[in-house]
Amino acid sequence: MATYLTAESLGEAVSRLMVANVRPSFCDFLIVKHAMTQGDGTVTLSLNDTTYMASVRALTEVVTGPGERVLPPFFNPFGTRREARRGWRTDKYPSNGPPDTVNGPSWKRVIEVLDERPRRVEFTPNYVDDLLRVFGRASGAPPTLLDCATWYFRGRDIESMVGPTTPTPEGLVDGFLADTGLTRPERARIFGES
């Protein structure tokens, strides 16, 4: 029997993430981090790169029933309450989202572009020092790892991860951290963990 998170817990997590003290570009950081964790420490931000596209889907794809198409098909819950589009991203997001975002001036503090065609990136040597400067906001509470994990595992059968029991917060967070590779220094900067 499949085990899923409840719609109520997902809705509550998304509501908190939307008002968290991170910029919407934090989602792009998580996509890049997730893709790098799955590969060799670099990521090619291309529609033809299966690792990158899997990371985009894992962190933003709207999950519905099998074979259903939702428009817009991507959603970013991170710090998007102030946006007119309230987190929704069009089907062009994989090509116009992270690949364009990492070229922004503030991102140069955390991302080094290794190749342009296709764009391949890695983190700069001291990127952790600048995470809050690039992704943080002055108001609001930091996102929680549990809310991030709840969003990450939305619509996924997590029985293989937690068994047929109710998922524990620790198990969800551990799964999220394993898949994204967020380090303790990264977590200290973004989530305020000590």
BAKE-826114 format. One line per field, with one value per residue: x, y, z of N, C-alpha, C, O in turn; residue in three letters; residue number from 1. Coordinates in Angstrom, 1 decimal. Each point is the difference from the previous one (the first is absolute). Layout:
REM BAKE-826114
nu <- X ...
nv <- Y ...
nw <- Z ...
cau <- X ...
cav <- Y ...
caw <- Z ...
cu <- X ...
cv <- Y ...
cw <- Z ...
ou <- X ...
ov <- Y ...
ow <- Z ...
residu <- ALA ...
num <- NUM ...
END
This chain:
REM BAKE-826114
nu <- 0.8 -1.4 2.1 -1.9 1.3 -0.1 -2.1 -1.1 0.4 -1.1 -2.2 -0.3 0.3 -1.7 -1.7 0.4 -0.4 -2.2 -0.4 0.5 1.3 -1.6 2.1 -1.3 1.2 -1.3 -1.8 0.2 -0.2 -2.1 -1.0 0.4 -1.0 -2.1 -0.4 0.2 -1.9 -1.4 0.7 0.5 -2.1 -0.5 -0.2 -1.0 0.7 -0.3 -0.9 1.9 -0.1 0.8 2.2 1.0 0.2 1.7 2.0 0.4 0.6 2.2 1.1 -0.2 1.1 -1.1 -0.3 0.2 -2.1 -0.3 2.1 0.2 -1.5 2.0 -1.8 2.2 1.5 0.3 1.1 -0.4 0.5 1.7 -0.9 -1.3 0.4 2.2 0.5 0.7 2.1 0.6 1.7 -1.8 0.2 0.9 -1.4 -0.6 -1.6 -1.0 -1.6 -2.1 -0.1 -0.3 -1.1 -2.2 -1.4 0.2 -1.7 -1.6 -0.6 -2.2 -1.2 0.2 -1.7 -1.7 -0.4 0.7 0.2 -1.0 -2.2 0.8 1.7 -1.7 -2.0 2.2 -1.2 0.9 0.2 -1.0 2.1 -0.2 -0.3 1.3 2.1 0.1 0.5 1.1 2.3 0.8 0.5 1.8 -1.3 -0.4 -1.3 -1.0 -1.6 1.6 1.1 -2.0 1.5 -0.6 0.3 2.1 0.5 -0.7 1.1 1.8 -0.7 0.2 -1.9 1.3 0.2 -1.1 -1.6 0.4 -1.2 -2.1 0.0 -0.5 2.1 -0.8 -0.5 2.0 -0.6 0.0 -1.8 -1.8 -0.1 -0.5 -2.2 -1.2 0.1 -1.3 -2.2 -0.4 -0.2 -2.2 1.4 1.6 1.9 -0.1 0.4 2.2 1.1 0.0 1.1 2.0 0.5 -0.7
nv <- -1.2 0.9 0.7 0.8 1.5 0.7 -0.5 -1.3 -2.2 -1.2 -0.6 -1.7 -2.1 -1.0 -0.8 -2.0 -1.9 -0.4 -1.0 -1.9 -0.4 -1.1 0.1 1.4 1.9 0.7 0.9 2.2 1.5 0.5 1.6 2.2 1.1 0.7 1.9 1.9 0.6 1.1 2.1 1.3 0.4 -1.4 2.0 -1.8 2.1 -2.2 1.2 0.8 1.8 -2.0 0.2 0.9 -1.1 -1.5 1.0 0.2 -1.8 -0.7 1.4 -1.0 -1.8 1.0 -0.1 -1.2 0.4 -2.2 0.6 0.1 1.1 0.4 1.1 0.5 -0.4 2.2 -1.4 2.3 -1.9 -0.5 0.1 -1.8 -0.2 0.4 -2.2 1.2 -0.5 1.6 1.0 1.2 -2.2 1.6 -0.2 2.2 -0.5 -1.8 0.9 0.1 -2.2 -2.1 -1.1 0.3 -1.5 -2.1 0.5 -0.9 2.1 0.1 -0.3 2.1 0.9 -0.2 1.7 -2.2 1.9 -2.1 -0.4 0.7 -1.0 -0.3 1.1 0.6 -1.3 1.8 -1.5 1.9 0.7 2.1 -1.7 -1.7 0.4 -1.1 -1.8 0.3 -0.1 -2.1 -1.2 1.0 -0.7 2.1 0.0 0.2 -1.5 -0.5 -0.2 -1.0 -0.8 0.6 2.1 0.5 -0.5 1.4 1.9 0.1 -0.1 2.1 -0.5 0.5 -1.5 0.5 -0.9 0.5 1.9 0.1 -0.7 -2.0 0.5 0.5 1.1 -0.9 1.2 -1.2 -1.3 1.0 0.5 -1.7 -0.4 1.3 -0.4 -1.7 0.4 0.8 -1.6 0.2 1.7 -1.2 -0.3 -1.7 -2.1 -0.4 -0.6 -2.0 -1.9 0.8 -1.3 -1.0
nw <- 0.0 -1.5 -0.3 0.9 -1.1 2.2 -0.7 1.4 0.1 -1.5 0.3 1.4 -0.7 -1.2 1.2 0.9 -1.2 0.0 2.0 -1.0 1.8 -1.2 -0.8 -1.3 0.1 1.8 -0.8 -0.5 1.7 0.7 -1.2 0.3 1.7 -0.3 -1.1 1.2 1.1 -1.4 0.3 -1.8 0.5 -1.7 -0.8 -1.0 -0.1 0.2 -1.7 -0.8 1.3 -0.7 -0.2 -1.8 -1.9 0.0 -0.6 -2.2 -1.3 0.0 -1.4 -2.0 -0.4 -1.7 2.2 -1.9 -0.6 0.5 -0.7 2.3 -1.3 0.9 0.1 0.0 -1.6 -0.2 1.5 0.0 1.1 -1.3 2.0 -0.2 2.1 0.2 -0.1 -1.7 -0.5 1.5 -1.2 -0.6 -0.6 -1.2 -1.7 0.3 1.4 -0.8 -1.4 0.8 0.3 0.7 -1.6 0.2 1.0 -0.9 -1.4 1.4 -0.2 0.4 -1.9 -0.8 1.2 -1.4 -1.5 -0.2 -1.1 0.0 0.1 -2.0 -1.0 1.3 0.5 0.0 1.4 0.8 1.6 0.6 -0.6 -0.7 -1.5 0.9 -0.6 -2.0 1.1 2.0 -0.1 -0.1 1.8 0.9 1.7 -0.7 -1.8 1.9 -0.1 1.5 -2.0 -0.4 1.6 2.0 0.7 0.8 2.1 1.5 0.3 1.3 2.2 -0.6 1.0 1.8 -1.7 1.8 -1.3 -2.1 -0.2 -0.6 -2.1 0.8 0.5 2.0 -1.8 0.0 1.8 1.8 0.4 0.9 2.2 1.4 0.2 1.4 2.2 0.6 0.3 2.0 1.5 0.5 -0.7 1.1 -1.2 -1.4 0.8 0.2 -1.9 -1.0 0.7 -0.6 -1.8 1.8
cau <- -0.8 0.8 0.0 0.2 -0.3 -1.3 -0.1 0.1 1.4 0.7 -0.5 0.6 1.4 0.1 -0.4 1.1 1.1 -0.2 0.3 1.3 0.9 0.9 -0.5 -0.4 1.2 0.5 -0.5 1.0 1.1 -0.2 0.0 1.4 0.6 -0.6 0.6 1.4 0.1 -0.2 1.1 1.4 0.3 -0.3 -1.2 -0.2 -1.4 -0.5 -1.2 0.5 0.7 -1.1 0.2 -0.6 -1.5 -0.6 0.0 -1.0 -1.3 -0.1 -0.2 -1.0 -1.0 -1.3 -0.3 -1.4 -0.2 0.7 -0.5 -0.6 0.9 -0.4 0.6 1.4 0.4 1.0 -0.4 1.1 -0.6 1.0 0.0 -0.8 -1.3 0.0 -0.1 -1.3 -0.3 -0.1 0.8 -0.3 0.9 -0.5 0.8 1.4 0.8 1.2 1.0 0.1 0.1 1.4 1.1 0.1 0.2 1.4 0.8 -0.2 1.2 0.2 0.4 1.5 0.6 -0.2 0.1 1.0 -0.3 1.2 -0.3 -1.2 -0.9 -1.0 0.6 0.3 0.4 0.4 0.0 1.3 0.6 -0.5 -1.4 -0.8 0.1 -0.9 -1.3 -1.1 0.0 -0.6 -1.3 -0.8 -0.8 0.1 -1.2 -0.5 0.7 0.7 -0.8 0.5 0.3 -1.2 -0.8 0.6 -0.2 -1.4 -0.2 0.8 -0.6 -1.4 -0.5 0.8 -0.2 1.2 0.0 1.3 0.9 -0.5 -0.8 -1.4 -0.4 0.0 1.4 0.4 0.7 1.5 0.2 -0.1 1.1 1.2 -0.1 0.2 1.5 0.7 -0.2 0.5 1.4 0.2 1.0 -0.3 0.2 -1.1 -1.2 0.1 -0.3 -1.4 -1.1 0.3 0.3 1.3
cav <- 1.2 1.2 1.0 1.4 1.1 0.5 1.3 1.0 0.3 0.6 1.3 0.8 0.2 1.0 1.4 0.5 0.3 1.2 1.2 -0.2 1.1 -0.3 0.5 -1.1 -0.6 -1.1 -1.3 -0.3 -0.5 -1.4 -0.8 -0.2 -0.8 -1.4 -0.6 -0.2 -1.2 -1.2 -0.2 0.1 1.3 1.1 -0.3 0.6 0.6 -0.2 -0.9 -1.3 -0.6 -0.8 0.3 1.4 0.0 -0.7 0.9 1.0 -0.6 -0.4 1.1 0.9 -0.5 -0.2 -1.4 -0.3 -1.4 -0.5 0.4 1.3 1.2 1.2 1.3 -0.3 -1.3 0.1 0.9 0.3 0.6 0.7 1.4 0.6 0.6 1.3 0.0 0.0 -1.3 -0.8 -1.3 -0.8 0.1 -0.5 -1.2 0.4 0.1 -0.7 0.7 1.4 0.1 -0.1 0.4 1.4 0.5 -0.1 1.1 1.3 0.5 -0.5 -1.4 -0.2 -0.3 -1.4 -0.9 0.3 -0.5 -0.7 0.0 0.7 -0.7 0.3 0.6 -0.9 0.9 -0.5 1.0 0.7 -0.6 0.5 0.4 -0.1 1.3 1.0 -0.6 0.9 1.2 -0.2 -0.6 0.4 1.2 0.5 -0.3 -1.3 -1.0 -0.9 -1.2 -1.2 -1.1 -0.9 0.5 -0.3 -1.5 -0.2 0.4 -0.9 -1.3 0.2 -0.9 -1.2 -1.1 0.0 -1.2 -0.7 0.8 0.0 -1.1 0.2 0.8 1.4 0.5 0.8 1.2 -0.3 -0.8 0.9 0.9 -0.8 -0.3 1.2 0.3 -1.0 0.3 1.4 0.1 1.2 -0.2 0.6 1.5 0.5 0.0 1.0 1.4 0.2 -0.4 0.5 -1.2 0.1
caw <- 0.0 -0.1 1.1 -0.5 0.9 -0.2 -0.7 1.1 0.4 -1.1 0.0 1.1 -0.3 -1.1 0.6 0.8 -0.9 -0.8 0.8 0.6 -0.3 -1.1 -1.3 -0.8 -0.6 0.8 -0.7 -1.1 0.7 0.4 -1.2 -0.4 1.1 -0.2 -1.3 0.2 1.0 -0.8 -1.0 0.3 0.6 -0.9 -0.6 -1.2 0.0 -1.4 -0.1 -0.5 1.1 0.8 1.4 0.2 -0.2 1.2 1.2 -0.2 0.3 1.4 0.8 -0.4 -0.8 0.6 0.0 0.0 -0.3 -1.2 -1.3 0.0 -0.2 0.7 -0.5 -0.3 0.5 1.1 1.1 1.0 1.3 0.9 0.1 -1.1 0.4 -0.5 -1.5 -0.7 -0.5 1.2 0.0 -1.2 -1.0 -1.3 -0.5 -0.5 1.2 -0.1 -0.8 0.3 1.5 0.5 -1.0 0.0 1.3 0.4 -0.7 0.7 0.6 1.4 -0.1 -0.3 1.3 0.4 -1.2 -1.0 -1.3 -0.6 -1.5 -0.4 -1.0 1.0 1.2 1.0 1.1 1.3 1.0 0.3 1.2 1.2 -0.2 1.2 0.7 -0.6 -0.2 0.5 -0.8 -1.3 0.0 1.2 0.1 1.4 0.8 0.0 0.7 -0.9 -0.3 0.8 -0.8 -0.1 -1.1 -1.3 -0.2 -0.3 -1.4 -0.8 -0.1 -0.4 -1.0 -0.2 0.9 0.9 0.8 0.0 0.9 1.4 0.3 -0.1 1.2 -0.2 -0.1 1.1 -0.5 -0.1 -1.2 -1.1 -0.1 -0.4 -1.4 -0.7 0.1 -0.8 -1.5 -0.4 0.4 0.8 1.0 1.3 -0.1 -0.8 0.9 1.0 -0.6 -0.5 0.9 1.3 0.9 0.6
cu <- 0.9 -0.2 0.3 -0.2 -1.4 0.0 0.0 1.4 0.8 -0.5 0.6 1.5 0.2 -0.3 1.2 1.2 -0.2 0.3 1.4 0.9 1.0 -0.6 -0.4 1.1 0.6 -0.4 1.0 1.3 -0.2 0.0 1.5 0.7 -0.5 0.7 1.5 0.2 -0.2 1.1 1.4 0.4 -0.1 -1.4 -0.1 -1.5 -0.6 -1.2 0.4 0.7 -1.1 0.1 -0.6 -1.5 -0.7 0.0 -1.1 -1.4 -0.1 -0.3 -1.1 -1.2 -1.3 -0.4 -1.5 -0.1 0.7 -0.6 -0.6 1.0 -0.6 0.8 -0.3 0.4 1.0 -0.4 1.2 -0.6 0.9 -0.1 -0.8 -1.3 -0.2 -0.1 -1.4 -0.4 0.0 0.7 -0.1 1.1 -0.5 0.8 1.4 0.9 1.3 1.1 0.2 0.2 1.4 1.0 0.2 0.3 1.5 0.9 -0.2 1.2 0.2 0.5 1.4 0.7 -0.1 0.2 1.0 -0.5 1.2 -0.1 -1.3 -1.0 0.3 0.6 0.2 0.6 0.4 0.0 1.4 0.5 -0.6 -1.5 -0.8 -0.1 -1.0 -1.5 -1.1 0.0 -0.7 -1.5 -0.9 -0.8 0.0 -1.2 -0.4 0.9 0.8 -0.9 0.5 0.3 -1.2 -1.0 0.6 -0.1 -1.4 -0.3 0.7 -0.6 -1.5 -0.3 0.9 -0.3 1.3 0.0 1.3 0.9 -0.4 -0.7 -1.5 -0.6 0.0 1.4 0.4 0.7 1.5 0.3 -0.2 1.2 1.3 0.0 0.2 1.5 0.8 -0.1 0.6 1.4 0.3 1.0 -0.4 0.3 -1.1 -1.2 0.1 -0.3 -1.5 -1.1 0.3 0.3 1.4 0.7
cv <- 1.3 1.0 1.3 0.9 0.5 1.3 1.1 0.3 0.7 1.5 0.9 0.3 1.0 1.4 0.6 0.3 1.2 1.3 -0.1 1.2 -0.4 0.6 -1.2 -0.7 -1.1 -1.4 -0.3 -0.6 -1.5 -0.9 -0.2 -0.9 -1.5 -0.6 -0.2 -1.2 -1.3 -0.3 0.2 1.3 1.2 -0.4 0.8 0.4 0.0 -1.0 -1.4 -0.7 -0.7 0.3 1.3 -0.1 -0.8 0.8 1.1 -0.7 -0.3 1.2 1.0 -0.5 -0.2 -1.5 -0.2 -1.5 -0.4 0.5 1.4 1.1 1.2 1.2 1.1 -1.2 0.0 1.0 0.1 0.6 0.9 1.5 0.7 0.6 1.4 0.1 0.1 -1.4 -1.1 -1.4 -0.8 0.3 -0.7 -1.2 0.4 0.1 -0.8 0.7 1.4 0.2 0.0 0.4 1.5 0.6 0.0 1.1 1.3 0.4 -0.6 -1.5 -0.3 -0.3 -1.5 -1.0 0.5 -0.7 -0.6 0.0 0.7 -0.8 -1.5 0.5 -1.1 0.8 -0.9 1.1 0.6 -0.5 0.5 0.4 0.0 1.4 1.0 -0.5 1.0 1.3 -0.1 -0.5 0.4 1.2 0.4 -0.4 -1.4 -1.0 -0.9 -1.1 -1.1 -1.1 -0.9 0.5 -0.3 -1.4 -0.3 0.3 -0.9 -1.3 0.1 -1.0 -1.2 -1.1 -0.2 -1.3 -0.7 0.7 -0.2 -1.3 0.3 0.9 1.5 0.5 0.9 1.3 -0.3 -0.8 0.8 0.9 -0.8 -0.3 1.2 0.4 -1.0 0.3 1.3 0.2 1.3 -0.3 0.7 1.5 0.6 0.1 1.1 1.4 0.2 -0.3 0.4 -1.2 0.3 -1.3
cw <- 0.0 1.2 -0.5 1.1 -0.2 -0.7 1.1 0.4 -1.1 -0.1 1.0 -0.2 -1.1 0.5 0.7 -0.9 -0.8 0.8 0.7 -0.5 -1.0 -1.3 -0.9 -0.7 0.8 -0.6 -1.1 0.6 0.4 -1.3 -0.4 1.0 -0.2 -1.2 0.3 0.9 -0.8 -0.9 0.6 0.7 -0.9 -0.5 -1.3 -0.1 -1.4 0.1 -0.4 1.1 0.9 1.5 0.4 0.0 1.2 1.2 -0.1 0.3 1.5 0.9 -0.4 -0.8 0.8 -0.1 0.0 -0.3 -1.3 -1.3 0.0 -0.2 0.6 -0.6 1.0 0.7 1.2 1.0 0.9 1.2 0.8 -0.1 -1.1 0.3 -0.6 -1.6 -0.5 -0.4 1.1 -0.1 -1.3 -1.1 -1.3 -0.4 -0.5 1.2 -0.1 -0.8 0.4 1.5 0.4 -1.1 -0.1 1.3 0.4 -0.7 0.7 0.8 1.4 0.0 -0.2 1.3 0.3 -1.2 -0.9 -1.3 -0.6 -1.5 -0.2 -0.8 0.0 1.3 1.0 1.2 1.2 1.0 0.2 1.3 1.3 0.0 1.3 0.8 -0.5 -0.2 0.5 -0.8 -1.3 0.1 1.2 -0.1 1.5 0.8 -0.2 0.8 -1.1 -0.4 1.0 -0.9 -0.2 -1.1 -1.3 -0.3 -0.4 -1.5 -0.9 -0.3 -0.4 -1.1 -0.3 1.0 0.9 0.9 0.0 0.9 1.4 0.4 0.0 1.2 -0.4 -0.1 1.2 -0.5 -0.3 -1.3 -1.3 -0.2 -0.5 -1.5 -0.9 0.0 -0.9 -1.5 -0.4 0.4 0.8 1.1 1.3 -0.1 -0.8 0.9 1.1 -0.6 -0.3 1.0 1.4 1.0 0.7 0.0
ou <- 1.0 -1.0 1.0 -0.7 -0.5 0.9 0.6 0.4 0.8 0.9 0.4 0.4 0.9 0.7 0.3 0.7 0.9 0.3 0.3 -0.2 1.2 -1.2 0.4 -0.1 0.9 0.7 0.3 0.6 0.9 0.5 0.4 0.8 0.9 0.5 0.5 1.0 0.6 0.1 0.3 1.2 0.1 -0.5 0.4 -0.9 -0.1 0.0 -0.7 0.4 -0.7 -1.0 -0.7 -0.7 -1.0 -1.0 -0.6 -0.8 -1.1 -0.7 -0.3 -1.1 0.0 -0.1 -0.7 0.9 0.5 -1.2 -0.4 1.2 -1.2 1.1 -1.1 -0.5 0.3 -0.7 0.7 -0.5 -0.4 0.4 0.3 -0.7 -1.1 -0.3 -0.9 -1.2 -0.3 -0.6 0.8 0.3 -0.6 1.0 0.8 1.2 1.1 1.2 1.0 0.1 0.8 1.0 1.1 0.8 0.5 1.2 0.7 0.8 1.1 0.7 0.5 1.1 0.8 0.3 0.1 -0.3 1.0 1.1 -0.9 -1.2 0.9 1.2 -0.9 0.8 -0.2 -0.1 1.0 -0.7 -0.2 -0.5 -1.0 -1.0 -0.5 -0.8 -1.0 -1.1 -0.7 -0.8 -1.2 0.3 0.2 0.1 0.3 1.1 -0.5 -0.9 1.1 -0.6 -0.2 -0.5 -0.8 -0.3 -0.3 -0.6 -0.6 0.0 -0.7 0.8 -0.3 -0.3 1.0 0.8 0.4 1.0 0.8 -0.3 -0.3 -1.2 0.3 0.8 -0.8 0.5 0.6 0.9 0.8 0.5 0.7 1.0 0.7 0.5 1.0 1.0 0.4 0.7 1.2 -0.3 -0.9 -0.8 -0.4 -0.7 -1.0 -0.6 -0.5 -0.9 -0.8 -0.1 0.9 1.2
ov <- 0.0 0.0 0.2 -0.3 -0.1 0.8 1.1 1.2 0.8 0.9 1.2 1.1 0.9 0.9 1.2 1.0 0.7 1.0 0.9 0.6 0.4 0.2 -1.2 -1.2 -0.8 -0.9 -1.2 -0.9 -0.8 -1.2 -1.2 -0.9 -0.9 -1.2 -1.1 -0.8 -1.0 -1.1 -0.5 0.3 1.1 -1.1 1.2 -0.8 1.0 -0.9 -1.0 -1.2 0.7 0.0 0.1 0.5 0.4 -0.1 0.3 0.6 0.2 -0.2 0.9 0.6 -0.5 -0.5 0.5 -0.8 0.9 0.0 0.5 -0.1 0.3 -0.1 0.2 -0.3 -1.0 1.0 -1.0 1.1 0.6 0.6 1.1 0.4 0.4 1.1 -0.5 -0.3 -1.1 -1.0 -0.9 1.2 -1.0 -0.4 -0.9 0.3 0.6 -0.2 0.6 1.2 1.0 0.7 0.5 0.9 1.0 0.1 1.0 -0.8 -0.2 -0.4 -1.1 -0.5 -0.5 -1.2 1.2 -1.2 0.8 0.2 0.0 0.2 -0.4 -0.3 -0.7 0.9 -1.2 1.1 -0.6 -0.6 -0.9 0.9 0.8 0.3 0.9 0.7 0.2 0.6 0.9 0.4 -0.2 0.9 -0.8 -0.2 -0.7 0.3 -0.1 -0.4 0.0 -0.1 -0.7 -0.7 -0.3 -0.4 -0.8 -0.7 -0.5 -0.5 -1.0 -0.2 -0.7 0.3 -0.3 -0.1 -0.5 -0.6 -0.1 -0.2 1.1 0.1 0.3 -0.3 0.8 -0.1 0.5 0.3 -0.1 0.2 0.5 0.1 -0.1 0.3 0.5 0.0 0.2 0.8 0.4 -0.9 0.9 0.8 1.1 1.1 0.6 0.8 1.0 0.8 -0.2 0.2 0.6 0.0
ow <- 0.7 0.6 -0.7 1.0 -1.1 0.1 -0.3 0.1 0.2 -0.2 -0.2 0.2 0.1 -0.4 -0.1 0.2 -0.4 -0.7 0.7 -1.0 0.1 -0.1 0.3 -0.3 -0.5 0.2 -0.2 -0.5 -0.2 0.1 -0.3 -0.4 0.1 0.0 -0.5 -0.2 0.3 -0.6 1.1 0.0 0.4 0.1 -0.1 0.1 -0.6 0.8 0.2 -0.1 0.7 0.7 1.0 0.8 0.4 0.8 1.0 0.8 0.6 1.1 0.8 -0.1 1.1 -1.1 0.9 0.1 -0.7 -0.2 -1.1 0.5 -0.1 -0.3 0.4 1.1 0.5 -0.2 0.4 0.0 0.9 -1.0 -0.4 -0.9 -0.3 -0.5 0.6 0.1 -0.2 0.5 -0.2 -0.1 0.1 0.6 -0.4 -0.2 0.4 0.3 -0.2 0.5 -0.1 0.4 -0.1 0.1 0.6 0.4 -0.4 0.4 0.4 0.9 0.3 0.0 0.8 0.3 -0.3 0.0 -0.3 -0.6 0.8 0.1 -0.6 0.3 0.5 -0.2 0.1 -0.3 -0.3 0.8 0.9 0.6 0.0 0.5 0.7 -0.6 -0.8 -0.3 -0.5 -0.8 0.0 -0.9 0.9 1.2 -0.9 0.3 -1.1 0.8 0.5 -1.1 -1.0 -0.7 -1.0 -1.2 -0.8 -0.7 -1.0 -1.1 0.2 -0.9 -1.0 1.2 -0.6 0.9 1.0 0.5 0.9 1.2 -0.4 0.2 -1.1 0.8 0.4 -1.1 -0.9 -0.7 -0.9 -1.1 -0.8 -0.7 -1.0 -1.0 -0.6 -0.7 -1.1 -0.6 0.1 0.8 0.0 0.5 0.3 -0.1 0.3 0.7 0.3 0.1 0.9 1.2 -0.6 0.5
residu <- MET ALA THR TYR LEU THR ALA GLU SER LEU GLY GLU ALA VAL SER ARG LEU MET VAL ALA ASN VAL ARG PRO SER PHE CYS ASP PHE LEU ILE VAL LYS HIS ALA MET THR GLN GLY ASP GLY THR VAL THR LEU SER LEU ASN ASP THR THR TYR MET ALA SER VAL ARG ALA LEU THR GLU VAL VAL THR GLY PRO GLY GLU ARG VAL LEU PRO PRO PHE PHE ASN PRO PHE GLY THR ARG ARG GLU ALA ARG ARG GLY TRP ARG THR ASP LYS TYR PRO SER ASN GLY PRO PRO ASP THR VAL ASN GLY PRO SER TRP LYS ARG VAL ILE GLU VAL LEU ASP GLU ARG PRO ARG ARG VAL GLU PHE THR PRO ASN TYR VAL ASP ASP LEU LEU ARG VAL PHE GLY ARG ALA SER GLY ALA PRO PRO THR LEU LEU ASP CYS ALA THR TRP TYR PHE ARG GLY ARG ASP ILE GLU SER MET VAL GLY PRO THR THR PRO THR PRO GLU GLY LEU VAL ASP GLY PHE LEU ALA ASP THR GLY LEU THR ARG PRO GLU ARG ALA ARG ILE PHE GLY GLU SER
num <- 1 2 3 4 5 6 7 8 9 10 11 12 13 14 15 16 17 18 19 20 21 22 23 24 25 26 27 28 29 30 31 32 33 34 35 36 37 38 39 40 41 42 43 44 45 46 47 48 49 50 51 52 53 54 55 56 57 58 59 60 61 62 63 64 65 66 67 68 69 70 71 72 73 74 75 76 77 78 79 80 81 82 83 84 85 86 87 88 89 90 91 92 93 94 95 96 97 98 99 100 101 102 103 104 105 106 107 108 109 110 111 112 113 114 115 116 117 118 119 120 121 122 123 124 125 126 127 128 129 130 131 132 133 134 135 136 137 138 139 140 141 142 143 144 145 146 147 148 149 150 151 152 153 154 155 156 157 158 159 160 161 162 163 164 165 166 167 168 169 170 171 172 173 174 175 176 177 178 179 180 181 182 183 184 185 186 187 188 189 190 191 192 193 194
END
